[in-house]
Amino acid sequence: MSGSIQGRQFEFPASASRVSSEDHLLIPDIWQQDAIRFLQSGSDVVVDAPTGAGKTFVFEQLVQKGAIRKAVYTVPTRALANDKLMEWRTRGWNVGIATGDLADNLAAPVVVATLETQRHALLRGEGPELLVIDEYQMLNDPLRGLHYELAIASAPPETQLLLLSGSTSNPGLIADWLRRLGRKVELVQCAERPVPQEEVNLDALRQKVPQGVRGYWPRRIAKALAAGLGPILIFAPQRQVAEEIAKRLAVTLPPCEPLELTSEQNSLVRGPFRKLLSRRIAYHHSGLDYALRAGIIEPLAKLGQLRVIVATTGLAAGINFSMRSVLVTETHYRFGEEVRRIRSDELLQMFGRAGRRGIDPVGYILTGADKPRLRDGRSVDLAPNRRIDWQACLTTLQASSAMGIDPRRELEDLNRRFLSAGKLNLGLREELPLRFGHPKEQLTSGGATRRVEMKNLDGEWERLGKKRQIALGEAYFFNGRKWIPAISSPEVLKAVRFGTLCRIPQSQPLKYGRMMVVALFPREEGHRNLDLTKSFRKLLQKDWAEHQDYPKPASHCPLDVLESTYLPRMARMTSGGVPIRWEEHRDEVRVYLDYSEAVAFCRIDSSQRALINPPMEEKLVDDQPDMKMALGGKMDDKPRRPARNWLDLGLIDSRFRPTRRGVIFSFFSQGEGLAIAAGLEDPSFEISELIFQLANLRAGHRFEELPHANGRLGDLSRLLYGWRTIPGYLKRGVPTEYGEGAAEVVAAIVLDHRKAHEFETDQVRAGDMQRAVLEWRAILRQIVHSPDFAWDRWIELRDEAWRHLQKTPPSTNLDSLPPIPIHQMRRLEFR
């Protein structure tokens, strides 16, 4: 539905608002009955049904019928695992959880888990009676798809499989694959959504908007709410955008019945977020404190207490609540250091959150000019992965070597079990590069790789330096011709939004800053107070709302209040601009802001000098030379097969036997074992220091912006493997999710008992630090539960990991979430 909608009201039955989301499915649909019957007969079942159709209900019916003794229900994210755990425990079920950092009640008949936690058991041929893989379209994921493929391929015959998805267009491919593995499989499909969806063009709504509602999104959301389309779930591309939209809506939308929080809920809410919630608006992203997300925002959303939630696109897969309407604001979003286009199946999943079964007769997809539309959300084909799981291969090589079996034959048998049906060329039969010495020697080789370099202050090219926050007064800026002090270039401060660019009067040497008119002298005699300018008044109001460490500002003030109270606080209002002088110009009070002490992200060169805008270029450089090259051979221009990469990285010897490095690598996922092996092989790297450096392995890009980051583990990894990029394993010589800065934060939280909010910046939030501790604990648990291996350094690392696990409680405490009071269980209608 699109086009002009002349003041149309979208009406809903009054009883709908009183239907509990837990009570909406009492009698299974025909397709659900078929799936349950097939499972009870002993078949594997692949379910293809839209989001919200009730795929999980199939599993829940089996549990309630007592048809299974042991089941593991896997989900893509920890957040979804925690959500399922709380939901099923609320129903009185005996449920356990396994999510890397958290392992509780694993003997329960039902365990909800992330799939990676089941990896080692499945590789050993051990599995539960029923293994449920929710969202099996993750097979297409570039990083985690291999784990999903390996789990399905490794499931023992006595383990039944239940695969659930709503965004694949060729589920028959998966059913055929399982049959090729010798399994009895049934495919169950449901094409219709239980809640139909319609498209609404926001620009076509004709509802009247109150006069005070201004701005692009506030006016359109106000019209949608007036038309009865609330509550609304908005997806924004970045955290900052999500927060800005939510804050703008809270300020400008017409008031509604305030949301009253309990004292327990209030203890979890800090600063302006409390005001947002009182107006029944929230933003939702991974930087938020977990207790705030899982204990307040998500339960309130499920209960219909919030009229608008603005979530980041990247967190869409972790959202387990639906609302009447969904709006996707952009076609691209940020993922780590990349900007990605939203795939059609990702849109389908987001749009699937529109319409609550048993509550909304219709779900609405809100759109507008150049915004994603309902027709853009489509399922996609699953395709065989072009890679193979290296860790599984190394484990197979190790087992075959111990039993004296031909390792190549065993590896080819494993290859045939994958979705690609053995079509991947592992390079096992090709001529191998020449190797000398004992098989346990770990030789590395390289080749030509691309490396980004920058020109330093001396005009020399060197490897691209790390990012650090440095004061502008200590940095240098390249103006296109030469390096100059950053603060003496007008280009550096052009992006600052406060005041106008100017030269600081009487500054020697020349220095640029910003000039801001903050007040006007009264024109009428007898009036002594200054009239604050509108722009300065807005800054004051925003600052006061956040800090409240001085009297609430008015539109007028005496000159002494301006000097003693407002000007000293201008640095925090203006991104670091320090007022160094003020002057009267005609009837204006002008303030000059010096940004010498303001910090900016700079590249650090080899002489520890901070550089802004350094010239950069990508160069082809040689890593450590290949042995064939050293003996006069030619560089092999063919794509490197897995076996060649394993040899080059020192993971196997020339007889296909895993080296010590290869064994350590096989204990971990993706490229994490490569970095851990590099750290263990350096005897000068104290285990007590290495244990915290492990926090960098999954930290991503955000923590690199924190000062004083120690990257020793990353440096060792690059030294050992060069600056190679191998998809899924290495990115410029380090594991793909590696990021420096998390180690120091985790150490401070764990050892010094400091609070996460002490380290918060615009980019790094409390939720990021909680996740850093969580991922660190997950790595420690992986080390502790890895197979035994006779190496003193490895044994010492395991002992240290066990010690820290015993001392450090899990960062996710599900029992501490506040209860929902009765007055928040009454579903509201928003107009």
LOKOL-446371 format. One record per residue (C-alpha): x, y, z; residue in one letter. Coordinates in steps of 0.001 Angstrom, whole numbers, plus 500000, padded with zeros to 6 digits. Each point is the difference from the previous one (the first is absolute). Example, Ala and Ser with C-alpha at 12.3 -4.5 7.8 and 13.67 -1.06 7.14 Angstrom:
! LOKOL-446371
512300495500507800A/501370503440499340S/
//
This chain:
! LOKOL-446371
500000500000500000M/501404503350499022S/498828503288498556G/497871502687501562S/498293499111503250I/497475502685500800Q/500133500167503777G/499432496262500211R/499896498500503495Q/501337496472500341F/497488498456502396E/500591496930502180F/497602497999502157P/499968501127503610A/500521496454501225S/503216499663498045A/501884502157502463S/499197497570502814R/501306496844498284V/503229498694501527S/502736499167497508S/500603496740501886E/496395498881499448D/499727500594496264H/500623496377498956L/497789497368501586L/499200497684497072I/502839499218497574P/499547500910496349D/499949497143497464I/503638500504499034W/501018500024503667Q/498099496748500579Q/501817498459497010D/503401501036501372A/499201498569503441I/498784496716498492R/503140499618497858F/502245500623503002L/498120497503502116Q/500461497420497227S/503786500449500185G/500616502224496954S/502106503107499793D/497866503042499114V/500862503147498056V/497424502730500672V/499580502937497612D/497511502537501374A/499854503820500298P/501158501913503056T/497262499927502626G/498237496947498524A/500795497826503029G/503047497916499068K/501150499810503634T/496527498756500958F/500823496673498299V/502846499428502445F/497986501228502978E/497216497509499245Q/502515497142499931L/501303501043503420V/496535500320501501Q/499009496583498609K/503078498475501669G/501102498646496611A/503714500688500547I/502373499276502864R/502864502316499023K/499922502935497592A/502421502790499160V/498325503061498472Y/502603502179498240T/499563503658499038V/502351502445498192P/500620502418502868T/500503499959503757R/497250502585500397A/497472497647498388L/501274497119502148A/499511502033503182N/496553501062498808D/498899496411499323K/501394498848503336L/498003502601501931M/496844499362497964E/500046496231500535W/500991500209503643R/497066502350500527T/497790497163498739R/501484497683502617G/502278498039497683W/503256498434501174N/502397501780497605V/503776500424499869G/502170502348497962I/503369499843498208A/501252503187498345T/503771499959500250G/500377502136503127D/496927498525501700L/499375496305500701A/497199499171502419D/497860496922500656N/501410498101497008L/498395496740501203A/496519501469499477A/497748498326497402P/500075503225497955V/503142502083499507V/499896503221497993V/503375500762498450A/502024501725497345T/501046497485497358L/503745500491500512E/499746498549503529T/498938496651498519Q/502887499806497547R/502455497734501839H/497318497536501140A/498644499627496463L/503506499493498585L/500434497181502539R/496788498428498710G/498002500966503104E/496641501689499686G/496666500434501809P/496845498118499120E/498763503102498129L/502129502847498654L/498030503086498970V/501737502514497744I/497945503189499950D/500709502422497122E/501903497471497904Y/500362502629497266Q/503147500815502000M/501586497442497664L/500429502974497651N/501830502096502609D/503559500745498784P/501547499456503450L/497744497609501912R/498540498042497092G/502778497415500228L/499108499252503641H/496380499349499042Y/501002497773497089E/502425498057502187L/497409499472502748A/497436498601497571I/502585497847498195A/501373498640503300S/496709499221501764A/499956496267500853P/497251497842498412P/498231499496503350E/499540503799500393T/496848501320498372Q/500229503392498305L/497387502738499947L/501039502879497744L/497980503242500086L/500109503011497670S/497750502506498286G/502362501712497574S/501313497339497610T/498550499486496523S/501439496510499444N/499485497945503186P/499852496916497794G/503778500307499543L/500486499404503731I/497579497081500038A/501814498403497042D/503358500517501731W/498782498239503148L/498686497099497894R/503406499738498319R/501454499627503515L/497737496981500459G/497373501688502167R/496212499634499793K/498674503521499382V/496658501748499557E/499567503548498717L/497092501955501515V/499072503350498445Q/497539502768500803C/499735502882497537A/497445502210501736E/500686502374502840R/497618499667502947P/499854503805500069V/499772501460496466P/502038503092499217Q/499272503189498114E/502204502873498903E/499289503559501102V/501681503009498409N/500596502477502822L/499960502926497576D/496479499035498925A/498497500140503508L/497737503018500454R/499671500028503782Q/500514503447501526K/503197500524501940V/500103502328503037P/501681503293499219Q/502986499429502289G/501040496757498312V/502889500804497682R/502606498006498142G/499950497330497310Y/499491496914502166W/497982501559502848P/497305501256497586R/499714496670498194R/499992497900503161I/497436502338501576A/497708499458496990K/500495496232500204A/499112499949503706L/496963502206499367A/498904497511497334A/500092497164502521G/503177498374498652L/501812499884503325G/501926498533501637P/502781500425497438I/503387498303499703L/502509502141498091I/503294498621498685F/502831502544499652A/503461499330498487P/502200501087502929Q/499836500478503755R/500340503757499848Q/497222500290497420V/497727497750502076A/500590502110503103E/499479503286498169E/496694498839498485I/498746498717503364A/500980503178501854K/498428502206497348R/496761498017500134L/499884500204503802A/500350503786499894V/497543500727497193T/497272497324499964L/496715500846501754P/499985498818503616P/498426496714501030C/499271498260503289E/503403500048501780P/501705496688500689L/500677499570503708E/503054497919500866L/500483498102503223T/502943500786502269S/501750496820498797E/499559501046496387Q/501154503541500743N/503245498655501454S/500929498671496540L/499176503175498077V/502514502832499845R/499753503608498829G/497679501096497190P/498866496441499236F/497595500223502934R/498243502917498321K/499753498053496724L/498344497072501752L/497584502253501849S/498800501133496565R/499807496355498871R/502863500260497514I/503304498101500025A/503007499254497880Y/501477496514499901H/503557499047499040H/502853497782501169S/501761502863501791G/497275500140502651L/500395498280503328D/498687496431499710Y/497690500350503015A/498451503111498445L/499400498218496682R/498832496636501297A/498441501118503282G/498112503125498926I/499877500866496285I/499219496560498564E/497387498945502609P/498253503367499670L/500008499643496215A/498442496535500191K/497322501293502361L/499088502915497707G/501201502661502439Q/502211501927497549L/498599501929497055R/503295500260498073V/503278498060500164I/502943500991497805V/502401497067499565A/503210499644498052T/499832497928496842T/502997497929501069G/498088498738503067L/496948498923497977A/500837496285500300A/500029500284503804G/496562501571500342I/497304497650501249N/496974502268500158F/497483501251497469S/498053503239499673M/497085501135497868R/502154501860497487S/503604499860498788V/502010502716498274L/503493499522498532V/501580503427499542T/502989499185497765E/501192497469497448T/503524499733501483H/501387499451503504Y/503360499838501745R/501425496590500884F/503344500295501791G/502263502031497732E/497838499333496939E/496882501633498573V/497684497292498677R/496863500090497912R/497042498398501754I/499319496665498292R/496500499118498911S/499790497143502537D/501122502379502786E/497178502356498984L/497608497049500021L/501028499190503554Q/499581503624501120M/496636500354498273F/499000496719501651G/499806501887503313R/496946501915498745A/496764498563501351G/499468498180503297R/498081496736499772R/496813500112502028G/500282503775500404I/500241501651496579D/497750498920497106P/502529501640497655V/503671500924500248G/501222503129498230Y/503215500752498134I/500560503758500083L/501878501510497090T/500697503248498194G/502154501502497286A/503150497892499439D/499179497785502993K/499849496181499911P/496581498658498980R/498063496839500789L/500848498491496611R/503733500426500731D/499907497380502766G/500515496604498375R/501437496640500919S/503313499009498420V/501525496806498692D/502323498086502262L/503193499159498160A/502787497507500763P/502854501660501854N/503174500474497992R/502107499391503091R/500446497115502403I/500424500022503757D/503765499889500598W/499690498942503633Q/497930496945499061A/502574499122497366C/502905500305502451L/498124497888502560T/499390497344497328T/503667500057498956L/501108499586503603Q/497652497047500607A/500959498236496769S/503699500521500713S/499615498464503468A/498225496937498527M/502414499609497082G/497287500639497395I/500630501884496758D/499144503587501059P/499171501128496480R/497286497359499588R/498427500862503350E/500015503694499153L/498420499388496614E/497253497960501719D/499353502945502345L/499938502373497018N/497261497926498350R/497747500378503052R/499768503754499561F/497330501751497970L/502476500449497139S/500123496176499689A/503788499807499728G/500269502495497159K/502492502124501946L/503600499404498971N/501956499721503240L/503309499731498169G/500797496604501535L/501170498406496737R/501956502966498679E/503765500401500165E/500909501437503374L/502631502679500608P/503424498681500953L/500608499612503746R/503165499018501846F/500769498696503457G/497996498159502589H/496214499887499418P/499408501891503241K/501927503009498795E/497576502831499401Q/501099501902496937L/498054502932498720T/499888501311496521S/498342502903498380G/499609501712496710G/498938503344498678A/497273501644502058T/498394503418499854R/500801502401502804R/498741503503500718V/502804502496500694E/500030503661501002M/502455502836499567K/501430501093503345N/501129503416501219L/503426499488498412D/498495499279496577G/500799496278500211E/497558497192499295W/499297497571502825E/497349497513501096R/496624501608500810L/500126501041503650G/497441499228502678K/497202502398500880K/500254501886503269R/498160502918501589Q/502474502872500241I/499590503687500895A/499907502177496866L/502744502193501433G/502362497012499826E/498999498819496502A/501094500825496463Y/497798500411496933F/500933499345496353F/498480502845497944N/500706498414496622G/503499501462499704R/501699499750503360K/499574499182503693W/498927502865502283I/498820500168503634P/496387498786499962A/498648502980501920I/501479502409497423S/497908498544497169S/496435501236499471P/499129496642498370E/500296498154503305V/497195501954501699L/497632500326497033K/497896497069501164A/499424501457503490V/496342501001500277R/500342502708502648F/500421503666499059G/501964501146496966T/503566499306498938L/502426502774500954C/503598500878500770R/500661500260503707I/500834503697500570P/503628500744500919Q/501010496313499814S/503697499369499320Q/500599497856498041P/496811500133497946L/497193497952501511K/496445499367498798Y/496962499525502196G/496271500698500051R/498181503210500902M/496561499814501524M/497518502750500821V/498552498923503354V/497989503022501118A/498709503466499107L/500154503082502208F/496566501409500871P/498907502854497772R/497699501570502567E/501422501996502865E/499423498545503435G/500355496393498844H/503227498532501343R/499643496365498935N/501447498706496745L/497699498352497452D/501471496581499195L/500011499133496306T/497796497152498830K/502924497793498992S/501801500449503325F/496758499485501914R/499539496616498284K/503516498958500963L/499381500983503608L/496685498185500190Q/501505496811498592K/502983500231502367D/497826500682503014W/497696497069499195A/503007497705499984E/502005501333502981H/497759502214502167Q/503030501304501918D/498889503659499917Y/496650501851500168P/497657499382497093K/500777502660497348P/497437502574498930A/499932502140496858S/501681502891501868H/502908500179502414C/502345502560501633P/503477500377498523L/501647498519503112D/497930496800499649V/501114499719496385L/503643500380501031E/500002497864503135S/497466497259499169T/499408499614496272Y/503330500766498324L/502066497554502152P/497675497199498822R/500152500839496303M/502737497440499267A/497664497108500727R/497209501658497989M/502105500661496889T/502033496800499518S/503026501341501859G/500052503692499061G/501513501932502932V/498917503676500265P/503205502037500178I/498508503473499672R/496753501826499547W/499356503439498612E/497208502475499409E/499368500720496331H/497235502531499518R/497188498408502027D/501365496429499810E/501990497936502500V/502487498009497935R/501907497040501411V/503129498564498349Y/500469496237500382L/503445498409499900D/500038496343498854Y/503632499257500861S/498918497648502794E/497169498365498038A/500786496427498984V/499722498510496536A/500826496640498485F/503496500039498510C/502319497490498401R/503161499409502035I/503227499668498008D/503053497974500982S/501404503008501893S/496795500291502053Q/498848503184498267R/496277500619499499A/498972500533496376L/496690501165498554I/499186499368496356N/503265498230499109P/500416499075496310P/499287496282499625M/500474497425497292E/499717496260499587E/503240498232499121K/500912496483498982L/502636498768502452V/501788496726500624D/499458498046503200D/502555497415501068Q/501059498251496760P/498660496587499078D/502603497206500125M/499508499329496262K/500686503688499329M/503131499833502180A/501269497124497864L/499448501872496750G/496457498852499225G/497227502216498650K/497075501436501896M/496868497868499643D/497235502225498643D/497247497418500561K/497497500507502849P/501332498398503155R/498210496790500898R/499290499247503672P/502833497453500231A/502483502551498668R/498787502580502538N/500328497478502827W/503584499351498999L/500834503675499601D/498534500828503416L/501876497135501637G/496837498063500926L/501059496701498391I/503258498422498921D/500792498541496606S/498443496680501066R/496639501635500770F/500515499655503755R/498845502933502144P/502858501869501646T/499839501274503561R/498680503259498585R/497413498110497959G/498748498098503047V/499525503222501988I/498304501601496984F/497509497100499747S/498683500687503529F/498516503372499003F/497724501553497406S/500976502072496982Q/503506501474500372G/500108500417503771E/502221496949500472G/502608501501497662L/500483503006502287A/499888497897503175I/502681497686498602A/502115503029499087A/499779501264503577G/500849496620501501L/503019499538497709E/501658503144501376D/501540498856503333P/500469503616501122S/496238500609499868F/498857499461503589E/496824497892500247I/498602502485502533S/500215502688497315E/498897497767497111L/496839498971501856I/498602503554499791F/501312500592496477Q/497523497289498954L/497241502587500517A/501168501700496792N/499189496949497868L/496272500843499701R/500053503694500874A/499427501396496492G/500846503541498969H/498394502058502787R/502601499547502736F/502880501083497765E/498974503591500647E/500827499742503706L/503427501331501073P/502897497867501267H/498992496836498137A/502594497215500095N/500074497971496795G/502733497484500778R/497895496973499048L/499073501603496674G/503626500959499356D/501133496408500593L/497288498713497677S/501066502350497188R/503645499191500582L/499306496278499650L/497436500004497161Y/500853503226498181G/497203502347498956W/497995497273498305R/496251500150499533T/498334496571499841I/496170500306500046P/498565498684503248G/503384499605501707Y/502332502980499633L/499532503640499127K/503286501832499486R/501827497442502131G/497634499798502998V/496706498137500659P/497054501565498189T/498315501405503137E/503231501106501687Y/500115503511501435G/502390501580502488E/498928501816503143G/497624497462501546A/502767498261501973A/500690503043502170E/496293500594500684V/499353496360500932V/503052499934502283A/498845503177501766A/496478498624500504I/501159496550501133V/503104500850502041L/499242503509501246D/496198499568500239H/499412503200498061R/496598500762498495K/499358499817496270A/498579503530499816H/503419501394501068E/501328499134496531F/497013501121497942E/500586502168496935T/497807500969497062D/501017496760498281Q/500493497576502908V/497021499517502303R/499229497901503054A/498490497240497892G/503185499756497930D/502072499525503142M/497586497439501411Q/500243498103496725R/503819500244500087A/500049498332503427V/497425497464498820L/502027499089496880E/503191499827502071W/498362497561502398R/498721497993497032A/503567499652498691I/501219498970503475L/497274497336500188R/501023498760496569Q/503599499669501191I/498983498179503193V/497764497526498155H/502388499393497090S/501668496571499660P/503114499236501998D/503280500824498269F/503496499422501353A/501655503409499802W/501007501827503173D/498965503408498635R/496545498679499035W/499548498324503377I/500947503240501765E/497503501934497864L/497218497537500868R/500763500283503700D/499977503798499827E/496724499970498051A/498399497733502617W/501170502268502820R/498446503092498412H/496750498211499193L/499648499041503657Q/500656503580501143K/497956501861497363T/496203499623500089P/498082499877496691P/499246503458498650S/496427498904499213T/497929499554503158N/496509499029498878L/498709499717503560D/500718503671500737S/497611501425497401L/497178502018501578P/496458498564500078P/497290501613497886I/497310501617502204P/496297499428499314I/499367503548498777H/502470499428497134Q/498152496917498759M/497013501932498694R/500427500304496253R/499450503522498709L/498744501435496733E/502008502967498725F/498349502758497989R/
//
